[in-house]
Amino acid sequence: MRAPKNFEDGMARLETILSQMQSEETTLSESVKLYAEAASLMEYCHAALEKASLQMEEIDASRSEKAGPETEE
């Protein structure tokens, strides 16, 4: 399996895999292969979310530094 282009593509593929695994026509062998692909996609998507979260924290920290300490009156 190649990595998806982005988070949204990864999530779309996960939805497709879920539908395929729920199908009565999917064999056990196919389900195992799909499960392996889904596990890899979940890892990719989790890493993408972690990266985005870190970027947002950096933005927040940068904004806090620019604002300076708040003073009480």
C-alpha positions in Angstrom: 0.0 0.0 0.0 1.3 3.4 -0.9 0.7 6.3 1.5 -2.3 8.6 0.7 -1.6 12.0 -0.8 -3.1 13.6 2.3 -5.2 13.1 5.4 -8.5 13.4 3.6 -7.6 10.8 1.0 -6.6 8.5 3.9 -9.9 8.9 5.6 -11.8 8.3 2.4 -9.9 5.1 1.8 -10.6 4.0 5.4 -14.4 4.6 4.7 -14.1 2.5 1.6 -12.3 -0.3 3.4 -15.0 -0.3 6.1 -17.7 -0.7 3.5 -15.8 -3.5 1.8 -15.3 -5.3 5.1 -18.9 -5.1 6.0 -19.9 -6.6 2.7 -21.1 -10.3 2.9 -19.3 -10.9 -0.4 -15.8 -10.1 1.1 -13.9 -13.2 1.9 -12.0 -13.8 5.2 -8.7 -13.6 3.3 -9.7 -10.3 1.7 -10.9 -9.0 5.0 -7.5 -9.7 6.6 -5.7 -7.8 3.7 -8.1 -4.9 4.1 -7.6 -4.9 7.9 -3.8 -4.7 7.4 -4.3 -1.8 4.9 -6.6 0.0 7.4 -4.1 -0.4 10.2 -1.5 1.3 8.1 -3.9 4.1 7.1 -4.9 4.7 10.7 -1.3 5.1 11.6 -0.8 7.6 8.8 -3.9 9.6 9.7 -3.0 9.6 13.4 0.5 11.0 12.5 -1.1 13.6 10.3 -3.4 14.7 13.1 -0.5 14.8 15.5 1.5 17.0 13.1 -1.4 19.4 12.7 -1.9 19.6 16.4 1.7 20.5 16.9 1.5 23.2 14.2 -1.6 24.7 16.0 0.3 24.7 19.3 3.2 26.5 17.7 0.9 29.1 16.2 -0.8 29.6 19.6 2.6 29.9 21.4 3.8 32.4 18.8 0.7 34.5 19.2 1.0 34.4 23.0 4.6 35.6 22.8 3.6 38.5 20.5 0.8 39.5 22.8 3.1 39.7 25.8 2.1 39.3 29.4 -1.3 40.5 30.4 -1.4 43.0 33.1 -4.2 43.4 35.6 -5.6 46.8 36.5 
